[in-house]
Amino acid sequence: MKPNLLLIEDLPLADSPEERRALGLPRDFPTPSPGTVLLRLERVGGALHRRLSVVAGESGALDFEDLPSRSPTDLVLAVPPGKMPGLLRRLRRLDAPLPLLAEEVSQALRFRRRFPVRLRLARRSLTLGRRTLILGILNVTPDSFHDGGRWQDPGLAAERAFRMVEEGADIVDIGGESTRPGSHPIGAGEEIRRIIPIVERLSGRLRAPISVDTTKSEVAEAALGAGAELVNDISGLRFDPRLARACARSRAALIVSHLRGRPRTMHRNPRYRHLLPEVVAVLRRAVEAALGQGISRESIMVDPGIGFGKRPEHNLLLLRHLPVLRSIGCPVLIGASRKSFIGAITGEGADGRLAGSLAAAALAVFQGASALRVHDVQETVRVARVAEAIRDARLRARRT
């Protein structure tokens, strides 16, 4: 089985053993020097481990002790500044699966930089990189946690979509089924009845592309046929693997999310052995499944699923270590808007969580998120632009 890769850079380690455990690092792991890149590999067999140890030594990297785990073992390679190119060259010259590992590391490293990349949708492409994309949430449900029932009328929903685009939304994400904690699922027919009239009203008139928030292939096919260009699947293809094929046929983009359990029960004491490695492994499997169904990597984004089967501290650690998610080699979307972990900090209900949501958005932008999914478009756009300016600030040479 191919090892699960976790790439960690500029590690902001606290002295908390819980945080080290969330990253899958030993309790006594030393704080790395600035610029060191950590490669954490899971499920490494003995022969592969020995080969990696030799290559690491030849490249100037450090091979740390195996982490407590069942066999095959987990290990961490600490690659000092300037040593990564040599390590990758050596890996590429060896037998499988080491060249594949070198390519995965290279892919992950490419996403640490903020140069522009393209997200290919069904009928256009959007630029990702220095400017963060904003997905405006349009829930056409009676029971969503923040705006349930507000936009059920197709005319009002269409007006809301146009207004969000005027406020700066790059994509409008339409959802017909509530996935709040404790929610009950609905059938595909009812979801289609809620969504399609709005997609049809907007298709060809809205200058921003339309996304549909669904886990069902039937709903995705109907929405893509009506003019949507992107599917947002909170289940990461677990609930309906056929959804990826529907996207591939329409050349639509796909967002795959991490979700522990199902919306109805996901809030019941979720547990993780190693939070970041587990989230990354699930997302990587979803990406590989999408690729296997014919979706281009340039059409895939990943979402760690803030609030989906996670306690407040899990959400905070995912945001704190967001750069680790770039190990997957795909752009990262964050959807933290007005969620309950913010209320756990501020003590406010969903209607009072705007300030906390904007704080989370600013941090996510600074940490390298490529897109944000939000309820409050205008406010988030302004925050994102300021956060980007601070993140990318450089001193300019003074003209003489």
Contacts in CASP RR format, 6 or more apart in sequence:
PFRMAT RR
TARGET T0000
AUTHOR 0000-0000-0000
METHOD contacts of the structure
MODEL  1
MKPNLLLIEDLPLADSPEERRALGLPRDFPTPSPGTVLLRLERVGGALHR
RLSVVAGESGALDFEDLPSRSPTDLVLAVPPGKMPGLLRRLRRLDAPLPL
LAEEVSQALRFRRRFPVRLRLARRSLTLGRRTLILGILNVTPDSFHDGGR
WQDPGLAAERAFRMVEEGADIVDIGGESTRPGSHPIGAGEEIRRIIPIVE
RLSGRLRAPISVDTTKSEVAEAALGAGAELVNDISGLRFDPRLARACARS
RAALIVSHLRGRPRTMHRNPRYRHLLPEVVAVLRRAVEAALGQGISRESI
MVDPGIGFGKRPEHNLLLLRHLPVLRSIGCPVLIGASRKSFIGAITGEGA
DGRLAGSLAAAALAVFQGASALRVHDVQETVRVARVAEAIRDARLRARRT
1 43 0 8 1.000
2 97 0 8 1.000
2 100 0 8 1.000
3 41 0 8 1.000
3 42 0 8 1.000
3 43 0 8 1.000
3 44 0 8 1.000
3 48 0 8 1.000
3 97 0 8 1.000
3 101 0 8 1.000
4 41 0 8 1.000
4 42 0 8 1.000
4 43 0 8 1.000
4 277 0 8 1.000
4 280 0 8 1.000
4 281 0 8 1.000
4 284 0 8 1.000
5 39 0 8 1.000
5 40 0 8 1.000
5 41 0 8 1.000
5 101 0 8 1.000
5 104 0 8 1.000
5 105 0 8 1.000
5 108 0 8 1.000
5 280 0 8 1.000
5 284 0 8 1.000
5 327 0 8 1.000
6 23 0 8 1.000
6 24 0 8 1.000
6 38 0 8 1.000
6 39 0 8 1.000
6 40 0 8 1.000
6 41 0 8 1.000
6 42 0 8 1.000
6 276 0 8 1.000
6 277 0 8 1.000
6 280 0 8 1.000
6 324 0 8 1.000
6 327 0 8 1.000
7 37 0 8 1.000
7 38 0 8 1.000
7 39 0 8 1.000
7 40 0 8 1.000
7 105 0 8 1.000
7 108 0 8 1.000
7 109 0 8 1.000
7 324 0 8 1.000
7 326 0 8 1.000
7 327 0 8 1.000
8 23 0 8 1.000
8 37 0 8 1.000
8 38 0 8 1.000
8 39 0 8 1.000
8 40 0 8 1.000
8 321 0 8 1.000
8 323 0 8 1.000
8 324 0 8 1.000
9 35 0 8 1.000
9 37 0 8 1.000
9 38 0 8 1.000
9 112 0 8 1.000
9 323 0 8 1.000
10 34 0 8 1.000
10 35 0 8 1.000
10 323 0 8 1.000
11 23 0 8 1.000
11 31 0 8 1.000
11 32 0 8 1.000
11 36 0 8 1.000
11 38 0 8 1.000
12 320 0 8 1.000
12 321 0 8 1.000
13 19 0 8 1.000
13 20 0 8 1.000
13 29 0 8 1.000
13 31 0 8 1.000
17 27 0 8 1.000
18 313 0 8 1.000
19 317 0 8 1.000
20 26 0 8 1.000
20 27 0 8 1.000
20 29 0 8 1.000
21 27 0 8 1.000
21 273 0 8 1.000
21 274 0 8 1.000
22 272 0 8 1.000
22 274 0 8 1.000
22 275 0 8 1.000
22 276 0 8 1.000
22 314 0 8 1.000
22 317 0 8 1.000
22 321 0 8 1.000
23 40 0 8 1.000
23 274 0 8 1.000
23 275 0 8 1.000
23 276 0 8 1.000
23 277 0 8 1.000
23 321 0 8 1.000
23 324 0 8 1.000
24 40 0 8 1.000
24 67 0 8 1.000
24 74 0 8 1.000
24 274 0 8 1.000
24 276 0 8 1.000
24 277 0 8 1.000
25 38 0 8 1.000
25 40 0 8 1.000
25 67 0 8 1.000
25 76 0 8 1.000
26 64 0 8 1.000
26 65 0 8 1.000
26 67 0 8 1.000
26 68 0 8 1.000
26 76 0 8 1.000
29 64 0 8 1.000
29 76 0 8 1.000
32 38 0 8 1.000
32 78 0 8 1.000
33 80 0 8 1.000
33 81 0 8 1.000
34 81 0 8 1.000
35 80 0 8 1.000
35 81 0 8 1.000
36 78 0 8 1.000
36 79 0 8 1.000
36 80 0 8 1.000
36 81 0 8 1.000
37 78 0 8 1.000
37 79 0 8 1.000
37 84 0 8 1.000
37 109 0 8 1.000
38 76 0 8 1.000
38 77 0 8 1.000
38 78 0 8 1.000
38 79 0 8 1.000
39 76 0 8 1.000
39 77 0 8 1.000
39 79 0 8 1.000
39 105 0 8 1.000
40 74 0 8 1.000
40 75 0 8 1.000
40 76 0 8 1.000
40 277 0 8 1.000
41 52 0 8 1.000
41 74 0 8 1.000
41 75 0 8 1.000
41 76 0 8 1.000
41 77 0 8 1.000
41 101 0 8 1.000
42 69 0 8 1.000
42 74 0 8 1.000
42 277 0 8 1.000
42 281 0 8 1.000
43 72 0 8 1.000
43 74 0 8 1.000
44 52 0 8 1.000
44 72 0 8 1.000
44 73 0 8 1.000
44 74 0 8 1.000
44 75 0 8 1.000
45 71 0 8 1.000
45 72 0 8 1.000
45 73 0 8 1.000
46 72 0 8 1.000
46 73 0 8 1.000
48 97 0 8 1.000
48 98 0 8 1.000
49 66 0 8 1.000
49 72 0 8 1.000
49 73 0 8 1.000
49 75 0 8 1.000
51 94 0 8 1.000
51 98 0 8 1.000
52 63 0 8 1.000
52 75 0 8 1.000
52 77 0 8 1.000
52 98 0 8 1.000
53 63 0 8 1.000
55 87 0 8 1.000
55 90 0 8 1.000
55 91 0 8 1.000
55 94 0 8 1.000
55 98 0 8 1.000
56 62 0 8 1.000
56 63 0 8 1.000
56 77 0 8 1.000
56 79 0 8 1.000
56 87 0 8 1.000
57 63 0 8 1.000
58 90 0 8 1.000
59 79 0 8 1.000
59 83 0 8 1.000
59 86 0 8 1.000
59 87 0 8 1.000
59 90 0 8 1.000
60 79 0 8 1.000
60 80 0 8 1.000
60 83 0 8 1.000
60 87 0 8 1.000
61 77 0 8 1.000
61 78 0 8 1.000
61 79 0 8 1.000
61 80 0 8 1.000
61 83 0 8 1.000
61 87 0 8 1.000
62 77 0 8 1.000
62 78 0 8 1.000
62 80 0 8 1.000
63 75 0 8 1.000
63 76 0 8 1.000
63 77 0 8 1.000
64 75 0 8 1.000
64 76 0 8 1.000
64 77 0 8 1.000
64 78 0 8 1.000
65 75 0 8 1.000
66 73 0 8 1.000
66 74 0 8 1.000
66 75 0 8 1.000
67 73 0 8 1.000
67 74 0 8 1.000
67 75 0 8 1.000
67 76 0 8 1.000
77 87 0 8 1.000
79 87 0 8 1.000
84 105 0 8 1.000
84 109 0 8 1.000
88 102 0 8 1.000
88 105 0 8 1.000
88 106 0 8 1.000
91 98 0 8 1.000
91 99 0 8 1.000
91 101 0 8 1.000
91 102 0 8 1.000
91 105 0 8 1.000
92 98 0 8 1.000
92 99 0 8 1.000
92 102 0 8 1.000
93 99 0 8 1.000
104 329 0 8 1.000
107 329 0 8 1.000
108 326 0 8 1.000
108 327 0 8 1.000
108 328 0 8 1.000
108 329 0 8 1.000
110 329 0 8 1.000
111 326 0 8 1.000
111 329 0 8 1.000
111 330 0 8 1.000
111 331 0 8 1.000
112 323 0 8 1.000
112 326 0 8 1.000
114 129 0 8 1.000
114 130 0 8 1.000
114 368 0 8 1.000
114 392 0 8 1.000
115 129 0 8 1.000
116 127 0 8 1.000
116 128 0 8 1.000
116 129 0 8 1.000
116 130 0 8 1.000
117 127 0 8 1.000
117 128 0 8 1.000
117 129 0 8 1.000
117 298 0 8 1.000
117 331 0 8 1.000
118 125 0 8 1.000
118 126 0 8 1.000
118 127 0 8 1.000
118 128 0 8 1.000
118 298 0 8 1.000
119 125 0 8 1.000
119 126 0 8 1.000
119 127 0 8 1.000
119 128 0 8 1.000
119 133 0 8 1.000
119 253 0 8 1.000
119 298 0 8 1.000
119 299 0 8 1.000
119 301 0 8 1.000
119 331 0 8 1.000
119 370 0 8 1.000
120 251 0 8 1.000
120 253 0 8 1.000
120 296 0 8 1.000
120 298 0 8 1.000
120 299 0 8 1.000
121 209 0 8 1.000
121 229 0 8 1.000
121 230 0 8 1.000
121 252 0 8 1.000
121 253 0 8 1.000
121 299 0 8 1.000
122 209 0 8 1.000
122 224 0 8 1.000
122 227 0 8 1.000
122 228 0 8 1.000
122 229 0 8 1.000
122 230 0 8 1.000
122 250 0 8 1.000
122 251 0 8 1.000
122 252 0 8 1.000
122 253 0 8 1.000
123 209 0 8 1.000
123 229 0 8 1.000
124 209 0 8 1.000
124 229 0 8 1.000
125 298 0 8 1.000
126 133 0 8 1.000
126 170 0 8 1.000
126 171 0 8 1.000
126 209 0 8 1.000
128 331 0 8 1.000
128 370 0 8 1.000
128 371 0 8 1.000
129 331 0 8 1.000
129 370 0 8 1.000
130 388 0 8 1.000
130 392 0 8 1.000
131 388 0 8 1.000
132 365 0 8 1.000
132 369 0 8 1.000
132 370 0 8 1.000
132 371 0 8 1.000
132 372 0 8 1.000
132 384 0 8 1.000
132 387 0 8 1.000
132 388 0 8 1.000
133 170 0 8 1.000
133 171 0 8 1.000
133 370 0 8 1.000
133 371 0 8 1.000
133 372 0 8 1.000
134 168 0 8 1.000
134 169 0 8 1.000
134 170 0 8 1.000
134 171 0 8 1.000
134 371 0 8 1.000
134 372 0 8 1.000
134 374 0 8 1.000
134 377 0 8 1.000
134 380 0 8 1.000
134 381 0 8 1.000
134 384 0 8 1.000
135 169 0 8 1.000
135 170 0 8 1.000
135 171 0 8 1.000
135 172 0 8 1.000
135 173 0 8 1.000
135 211 0 8 1.000
135 232 0 8 1.000
135 333 0 8 1.000
135 371 0 8 1.000
135 372 0 8 1.000
135 373 0 8 1.000
135 374 0 8 1.000
136 164 0 8 1.000
136 169 0 8 1.000
136 171 0 8 1.000
136 172 0 8 1.000
136 173 0 8 1.000
136 373 0 8 1.000
136 374 0 8 1.000
136 375 0 8 1.000
136 377 0 8 1.000
137 147 0 8 1.000
137 173 0 8 1.000
137 175 0 8 1.000
137 337 0 8 1.000
137 373 0 8 1.000
137 374 0 8 1.000
137 375 0 8 1.000
138 151 0 8 1.000
138 157 0 8 1.000
138 160 0 8 1.000
138 161 0 8 1.000
138 164 0 8 1.000
138 172 0 8 1.000
138 173 0 8 1.000
138 174 0 8 1.000
138 175 0 8 1.000
138 198 0 8 1.000
139 146 0 8 1.000
139 147 0 8 1.000
139 148 0 8 1.000
139 149 0 8 1.000
139 150 0 8 1.000
139 151 0 8 1.000
139 175 0 8 1.000
139 176 0 8 1.000
139 178 0 8 1.000
140 151 0 8 1.000
140 152 0 8 1.000
140 154 0 8 1.000
140 157 0 8 1.000
140 174 0 8 1.000
140 175 0 8 1.000
140 176 0 8 1.000
140 194 0 8 1.000
140 195 0 8 1.000
140 198 0 8 1.000
141 148 0 8 1.000
141 149 0 8 1.000
141 152 0 8 1.000
141 175 0 8 1.000
141 176 0 8 1.000
141 177 0 8 1.000
141 178 0 8 1.000
141 194 0 8 1.000
142 148 0 8 1.000
142 149 0 8 1.000
142 152 0 8 1.000
142 178 0 8 1.000
143 149 0 8 1.000
143 178 0 8 1.000
143 180 0 8 1.000
143 183 0 8 1.000
144 178 0 8 1.000
144 180 0 8 1.000
145 178 0 8 1.000
145 180 0 8 1.000
145 338 0 8 1.000
145 340 0 8 1.000
145 350 0 8 1.000
146 338 0 8 1.000
146 350 0 8 1.000
146 351 0 8 1.000
146 375 0 8 1.000
147 375 0 8 1.000
148 178 0 8 1.000
150 156 0 8 1.000
151 157 0 8 1.000
151 160 0 8 1.000
152 194 0 8 1.000
154 197 0 8 1.000
154 198 0 8 1.000
154 201 0 8 1.000
155 198 0 8 1.000
155 201 0 8 1.000
157 174 0 8 1.000
157 198 0 8 1.000
157 201 0 8 1.000
158 198 0 8 1.000
158 201 0 8 1.000
158 202 0 8 1.000
161 172 0 8 1.000
161 174 0 8 1.000
161 198 0 8 1.000
161 202 0 8 1.000
161 206 0 8 1.000
162 206 0 8 1.000
164 172 0 8 1.000
164 377 0 8 1.000
165 172 0 8 1.000
165 206 0 8 1.000
165 207 0 8 1.000
165 208 0 8 1.000
167 377 0 8 1.000
167 378 0 8 1.000
167 381 0 8 1.000
168 377 0 8 1.000
168 378 0 8 1.000
168 381 0 8 1.000
169 208 0 8 1.000
169 377 0 8 1.000
169 381 0 8 1.000
170 208 0 8 1.000
170 209 0 8 1.000
170 371 0 8 1.000
171 208 0 8 1.000
171 209 0 8 1.000
171 210 0 8 1.000
171 211 0 8 1.000
171 230 0 8 1.000
171 371 0 8 1.000
172 202 0 8 1.000
172 206 0 8 1.000
172 208 0 8 1.000
172 209 0 8 1.000
172 210 0 8 1.000
172 211 0 8 1.000
173 211 0 8 1.000
173 212 0 8 1.000
173 213 0 8 1.000
173 230 0 8 1.000
173 232 0 8 1.000
173 373 0 8 1.000
174 195 0 8 1.000
174 198 0 8 1.000
174 199 0 8 1.000
174 210 0 8 1.000
174 211 0 8 1.000
174 212 0 8 1.000
174 213 0 8 1.000
174 223 0 8 1.000
174 228 0 8 1.000
175 194 0 8 1.000
175 195 0 8 1.000
175 212 0 8 1.000
175 213 0 8 1.000
175 214 0 8 1.000
176 186 0 8 1.000
176 191 0 8 1.000
176 194 0 8 1.000
176 195 0 8 1.000
176 213 0 8 1.000
176 214 0 8 1.000
177 183 0 8 1.000
177 185 0 8 1.000
177 186 0 8 1.000
177 191 0 8 1.000
177 213 0 8 1.000
177 214 0 8 1.000
177 215 0 8 1.000
178 263 0 8 1.000
179 234 0 8 1.000
179 263 0 8 1.000
179 308 0 8 1.000
180 263 0 8 1.000
181 263 0 8 1.000
181 266 0 8 1.000
181 267 0 8 1.000
181 307 0 8 1.000
181 309 0 8 1.000
181 340 0 8 1.000
182 263 0 8 1.000
182 264 0 8 1.000
182 265 0 8 1.000
182 266 0 8 1.000
182 267 0 8 1.000
183 263 0 8 1.000
183 264 0 8 1.000
184 264 0 8 1.000
185 262 0 8 1.000
185 263 0 8 1.000
185 264 0 8 1.000
187 216 0 8 1.000
188 216 0 8 1.000
188 218 0 8 1.000
188 219 0 8 1.000
189 218 0 8 1.000
189 219 0 8 1.000
191 214 0 8 1.000
191 216 0 8 1.000
191 219 0 8 1.000
192 218 0 8 1.000
192 219 0 8 1.000
192 222 0 8 1.000
192 223 0 8 1.000
195 212 0 8 1.000
195 214 0 8 1.000
195 219 0 8 1.000
195 222 0 8 1.000
195 223 0 8 1.000
196 222 0 8 1.000
196 223 0 8 1.000
196 226 0 8 1.000
199 210 0 8 1.000
199 212 0 8 1.000
199 223 0 8 1.000
199 226 0 8 1.000
199 227 0 8 1.000
199 228 0 8 1.000
200 226 0 8 1.000
200 227 0 8 1.000
202 210 0 8 1.000
203 210 0 8 1.000
203 226 0 8 1.000
203 227 0 8 1.000
203 228 0 8 1.000
204 227 0 8 1.000
209 228 0 8 1.000
209 229 0 8 1.000
209 230 0 8 1.000
210 223 0 8 1.000
210 227 0 8 1.000
210 228 0 8 1.000
210 229 0 8 1.000
210 230 0 8 1.000
211 228 0 8 1.000
211 229 0 8 1.000
211 230 0 8 1.000
211 231 0 8 1.000
211 232 0 8 1.000
211 255 0 8 1.000
212 219 0 8 1.000
212 220 0 8 1.000
212 223 0 8 1.000
212 224 0 8 1.000
212 228 0 8 1.000
212 230 0 8 1.000
212 231 0 8 1.000
212 232 0 8 1.000
213 232 0 8 1.000
213 234 0 8 1.000
214 220 0 8 1.000
214 223 0 8 1.000
214 231 0 8 1.000
214 232 0 8 1.000
214 233 0 8 1.000
214 243 0 8 1.000
215 233 0 8 1.000
215 234 0 8 1.000
215 235 0 8 1.000
215 239 0 8 1.000
215 240 0 8 1.000
215 243 0 8 1.000
216 239 0 8 1.000
216 240 0 8 1.000
216 243 0 8 1.000
217 240 0 8 1.000
217 242 0 8 1.000
217 243 0 8 1.000
217 245 0 8 1.000
217 246 0 8 1.000
220 231 0 8 1.000
220 233 0 8 1.000
220 243 0 8 1.000
220 246 0 8 1.000
220 247 0 8 1.000
220 252 0 8 1.000
221 246 0 8 1.000
223 231 0 8 1.000
224 231 0 8 1.000
224 246 0 8 1.000
224 247 0 8 1.000
224 250 0 8 1.000
224 252 0 8 1.000
225 250 0 8 1.000
228 252 0 8 1.000
229 252 0 8 1.000
229 253 0 8 1.000
230 252 0 8 1.000
230 253 0 8 1.000
230 254 0 8 1.000
230 255 0 8 1.000
231 243 0 8 1.000
231 246 0 8 1.000
231 247 0 8 1.000
231 252 0 8 1.000
231 253 0 8 1.000
231 254 0 8 1.000
231 255 0 8 1.000
232 255 0 8 1.000
232 257 0 8 1.000
232 303 0 8 1.000
232 373 0 8 1.000
233 239 0 8 1.000
233 243 0 8 1.000
233 254 0 8 1.000
233 255 0 8 1.000
233 256 0 8 1.000
233 257 0 8 1.000
234 257 0 8 1.000
234 259 0 8 1.000
234 263 0 8 1.000
234 303 0 8 1.000
234 305 0 8 1.000
234 308 0 8 1.000
235 257 0 8 1.000
235 259 0 8 1.000
236 256 0 8 1.000
236 257 0 8 1.000
236 258 0 8 1.000
236 259 0 8 1.000
236 282 0 8 1.000
236 283 0 8 1.000
236 286 0 8 1.000
237 243 0 8 1.000
237 244 0 8 1.000
237 256 0 8 1.000
237 286 0 8 1.000
237 289 0 8 1.000
237 290 0 8 1.000
238 259 0 8 1.000
238 286 0 8 1.000
241 289 0 8 1.000
241 293 0 8 1.000
243 254 0 8 1.000
244 254 0 8 1.000
244 289 0 8 1.000
244 290 0 8 1.000
244 292 0 8 1.000
244 293 0 8 1.000
244 294 0 8 1.000
244 295 0 8 1.000
245 293 0 8 1.000
245 294 0 8 1.000
246 252 0 8 1.000
247 253 0 8 1.000
247 254 0 8 1.000
247 290 0 8 1.000
247 293 0 8 1.000
247 295 0 8 1.000
247 299 0 8 1.000
248 293 0 8 1.000
248 294 0 8 1.000
248 295 0 8 1.000
251 299 0 8 1.000
252 299 0 8 1.000
253 299 0 8 1.000
253 300 0 8 1.000
253 301 0 8 1.000
254 290 0 8 1.000
254 295 0 8 1.000
254 299 0 8 1.000
254 300 0 8 1.000
254 301 0 8 1.000
255 300 0 8 1.000
255 301 0 8 1.000
255 302 0 8 1.000
255 303 0 8 1.000
255 333 0 8 1.000
256 283 0 8 1.000
256 286 0 8 1.000
256 287 0 8 1.000
256 290 0 8 1.000
256 300 0 8 1.000
256 301 0 8 1.000
256 302 0 8 1.000
256 303 0 8 1.000
257 283 0 8 1.000
257 302 0 8 1.000
257 303 0 8 1.000
257 304 0 8 1.000
257 305 0 8 1.000
257 308 0 8 1.000
258 279 0 8 1.000
258 282 0 8 1.000
258 283 0 8 1.000
258 303 0 8 1.000
258 304 0 8 1.000
258 305 0 8 1.000
258 308 0 8 1.000
259 266 0 8 1.000
259 305 0 8 1.000
259 308 0 8 1.000
259 309 0 8 1.000
260 266 0 8 1.000
260 270 0 8 1.000
260 272 0 8 1.000
260 308 0 8 1.000
260 309 0 8 1.000
260 310 0 8 1.000
261 309 0 8 1.000
263 308 0 8 1.000
266 308 0 8 1.000
266 309 0 8 1.000
267 309 0 8 1.000
270 309 0 8 1.000
270 310 0 8 1.000
270 311 0 8 1.000
270 314 0 8 1.000
272 278 0 8 1.000
272 279 0 8 1.000
272 314 0 8 1.000
275 314 0 8 1.000
275 317 0 8 1.000
275 318 0 8 1.000
276 317 0 8 1.000
276 318 0 8 1.000
276 321 0 8 1.000
276 324 0 8 1.000
279 304 0 8 1.000
279 318 0 8 1.000
279 325 0 8 1.000
280 324 0 8 1.000
280 325 0 8 1.000
280 327 0 8 1.000
280 328 0 8 1.000
283 302 0 8 1.000
283 304 0 8 1.000
283 325 0 8 1.000
283 328 0 8 1.000
284 327 0 8 1.000
284 328 0 8 1.000
286 302 0 8 1.000
287 297 0 8 1.000
287 300 0 8 1.000
287 302 0 8 1.000
287 328 0 8 1.000
287 329 0 8 1.000
287 330 0 8 1.000
290 300 0 8 1.000
291 297 0 8 1.000
291 300 0 8 1.000
297 329 0 8 1.000
297 330 0 8 1.000
300 330 0 8 1.000
301 330 0 8 1.000
301 331 0 8 1.000
301 332 0 8 1.000
301 333 0 8 1.000
301 370 0 8 1.000
301 371 0 8 1.000
302 325 0 8 1.000
302 328 0 8 1.000
302 330 0 8 1.000
302 331 0 8 1.000
302 332 0 8 1.000
302 333 0 8 1.000
303 332 0 8 1.000
303 333 0 8 1.000
303 334 0 8 1.000
303 335 0 8 1.000
303 373 0 8 1.000
304 318 0 8 1.000
304 322 0 8 1.000
304 325 0 8 1.000
304 332 0 8 1.000
304 334 0 8 1.000
305 318 0 8 1.000
305 335 0 8 1.000
306 315 0 8 1.000
306 318 0 8 1.000
306 319 0 8 1.000
306 334 0 8 1.000
306 335 0 8 1.000
306 336 0 8 1.000
306 339 0 8 1.000
306 341 0 8 1.000
307 314 0 8 1.000
307 315 0 8 1.000
307 339 0 8 1.000
307 340 0 8 1.000
307 341 0 8 1.000
310 318 0 8 1.000
310 341 0 8 1.000
312 340 0 8 1.000
312 341 0 8 1.000
312 344 0 8 1.000
312 345 0 8 1.000
315 336 0 8 1.000
315 339 0 8 1.000
315 341 0 8 1.000
316 341 0 8 1.000
318 325 0 8 1.000
319 334 0 8 1.000
319 336 0 8 1.000
319 360 0 8 1.000
319 363 0 8 1.000
319 364 0 8 1.000
319 367 0 8 1.000
322 332 0 8 1.000
322 334 0 8 1.000
322 364 0 8 1.000
322 367 0 8 1.000
322 368 0 8 1.000
322 369 0 8 1.000
323 367 0 8 1.000
323 368 0 8 1.000
325 332 0 8 1.000
326 332 0 8 1.000
326 368 0 8 1.000
331 370 0 8 1.000
331 371 0 8 1.000
332 368 0 8 1.000
332 369 0 8 1.000
332 370 0 8 1.000
332 371 0 8 1.000
333 369 0 8 1.000
333 370 0 8 1.000
333 371 0 8 1.000
333 372 0 8 1.000
333 373 0 8 1.000
334 360 0 8 1.000
334 361 0 8 1.000
334 364 0 8 1.000
334 369 0 8 1.000
334 371 0 8 1.000
334 372 0 8 1.000
334 373 0 8 1.000
335 372 0 8 1.000
335 373 0 8 1.000
335 374 0 8 1.000
336 342 0 8 1.000
336 357 0 8 1.000
336 360 0 8 1.000
336 361 0 8 1.000
336 364 0 8 1.000
336 372 0 8 1.000
337 357 0 8 1.000
337 360 0 8 1.000
337 361 0 8 1.000
337 372 0 8 1.000
337 373 0 8 1.000
337 374 0 8 1.000
337 375 0 8 1.000
337 376 0 8 1.000
337 380 0 8 1.000
338 350 0 8 1.000
338 352 0 8 1.000
338 353 0 8 1.000
338 354 0 8 1.000
338 357 0 8 1.000
338 375 0 8 1.000
338 376 0 8 1.000
339 353 0 8 1.000
339 357 0 8 1.000
340 350 0 8 1.000
342 348 0 8 1.000
342 353 0 8 1.000
342 356 0 8 1.000
342 357 0 8 1.000
342 360 0 8 1.000
343 349 0 8 1.000
343 353 0 8 1.000
345 356 0 8 1.000
346 352 0 8 1.000
346 353 0 8 1.000
346 355 0 8 1.000
346 356 0 8 1.000
354 376 0 8 1.000
354 379 0 8 1.000
357 374 0 8 1.000
357 375 0 8 1.000
357 376 0 8 1.000
357 380 0 8 1.000
358 376 0 8 1.000
358 379 0 8 1.000
358 380 0 8 1.000
358 383 0 8 1.000
361 372 0 8 1.000
361 374 0 8 1.000
361 380 0 8 1.000
361 383 0 8 1.000
361 384 0 8 1.000
361 387 0 8 1.000
362 383 0 8 1.000
362 384 0 8 1.000
362 386 0 8 1.000
362 387 0 8 1.000
363 387 0 8 1.000
364 372 0 8 1.000
365 372 0 8 1.000
365 383 0 8 1.000
365 384 0 8 1.000
365 387 0 8 1.000
365 388 0 8 1.000
365 391 0 8 1.000
366 387 0 8 1.000
366 390 0 8 1.000
366 391 0 8 1.000
368 391 0 8 1.000
372 380 0 8 1.000
372 384 0 8 1.000
374 380 0 8 1.000
END
